[in-house]
Amino acid sequence: MQILKSIWRWFDDITGVPSWLILLAKHPVPHARKSAWFYVLGSATLFVFILQIVTGIALASGYVPSAGEAYHSLAFINSTRFGSIVRGIHAFGASAMVILIGIHAIRVYLFGAYKYPRQMGWLTGVALLFLTLGMAFTGQLLRWDQTGFWTVVIAAYQAGRTPLIGNWLGHFILAGDTAGGATLSRFFALHVFFIPAFIFFFVGFHLYLVVRNGISEPPKAGRPVEPKTYRKWYQDLLHRDGVPFWPDAAWRDMVFGFLVIAVIVVLAVVVGPPALGKPPDPSIIEASPRPDWYFLWYYALLTLIPRWSESYVIILGPLLLVVVLILLPLVVYKGERSPFKRPWAFGVVAFIVFMIAYFGLVGHVAPWSPRMNAPPLPASVVGVKSGPIADGAKVFHDKGCEYCHKISGYGGIRGPDLTYAGDRMTPEQMETRIYSGAPNMPSYNGNITQQQLSDLLAFLSSRRRRPAIPLPVSSSSQ
Ligand code: HEC
């Protein structure tokens, strides 16, 4: 015991870190009373971020960031009990981080905590919000399965339609003209080096500012922020009514943080990681896949607005959001903080939550959203176990036709139901459609072999209400 103490004192003497940490832990914060639990969201986001680093490093140790091996290395990670739990934690952790940072931002906005002197805290927070979304976006591609791959490719194509900088932007995202190994390397570098480096920097800056300017006191109606007098008033408040951060306030951060992590781990064990889709297939290049939930609402929004406006909205929407978020603390930096004196603040929050929830739901159930997880057609539907028809049914699934077309209740509903395709169309008509595509159907010209096509046509032609050849009428009944 004595020896530990002397090591501690020696370390403190030559570095000063222990004393500094104690000072930091004991620094006074406003006594938040009834609103105290509102102050745990930021630290919980940080806890989940640390969880993401740990699980991310574990995943990166087994993941091979090359186009040929990425999918299989993930499939291998997934096949081990430990690997699948780590993947699950990383996936649920990503969702948790996006949710927590979102609610944290909403809390800070409602409490008016972005006002003087905490403007830079808000601005670094905005940077962290977008960096977190950047992590969510780049992480999706690393799955290197059909959904993750195409979501990013489609996003790049859409970004490519941006006026003026579109071409450059599309190239930048894909690291070339088309998606491939270079895209994966670029996203891997962004996801594990580049964006995290920025997150570390901004987290450090953000925390430094929290300590320097102090945690905002709970707002009170009729007590506006006056920059000239605020600092002195805040110091007086701490003297009068402050409590040491540790343990008076910090215990709540601990309890909530551990609770969040426990929920993530339980979900990872019980529900498991999101299933890996099929490996990416270039032949369904224009099928619109559905992104993970954080972007689904925006994707739905883009799909529902008039087509001509899409190229503008896709880039101007987020740009406008960034500008508003940056201007907010610079323009409205003083005055009332209480949300009850700023009732429109509730309106703004309600609008944002509504947009995300409503369009997210629309995106989830919308007919245009292909069913990327449609299972292969069961033998009971196909009718035969081998031969061209059975092979054609397999092509129908493997080439992604089933994402958009239903057969006997299996598959998506973006395109017409093909349960009785054989009744309506000749093989020649089907062939034309498959080669030429349609406004919402990709052309398979060059992406399907003669053999696959003839099997596919045999299969589709066999989809009939009535048998193709009338059954011979038995003579006994005549
Ligand atoms: C991205 C979604 C999508 C994919 C993938 C897709 N289709 Fe389609 N398909 C459509 C849509 C939408 C239409 C309707 C086009 C129109 O007429 O406006 C259509 C039309 C058709 C038609 C004509 C149906 C009719 O009743 O007129 C056939 C046949 C067809 N598709 C076969 C296929 C086959 C075979 C595949 C796979 C090789 C496939 N489709 C893949 C979306 C898709």
Boltz pocket constraint, residues with backbone or C-beta under 6 A from the ligand:
constraints:
  - pocket:
      binder: B
      contacts: [[A, 284], [A, 286], [A, 287], [A, 288], [A, 370], [A, 395], [A, 396], [A, 399], [A, 400], [A, 401], [A, 402], [A, 403], [A, 404], [A, 405], [A, 414], [A, 415], [A, 416], [A, 417], [A, 421], [A, 424], [A, 425], [A, 429], [A, 430], [A, 433], [A, 434], [A, 438], [A, 439], [A, 440], [A, 441], [A, 442], [A, 444], [A, 456]]
      max_distance: 6.0
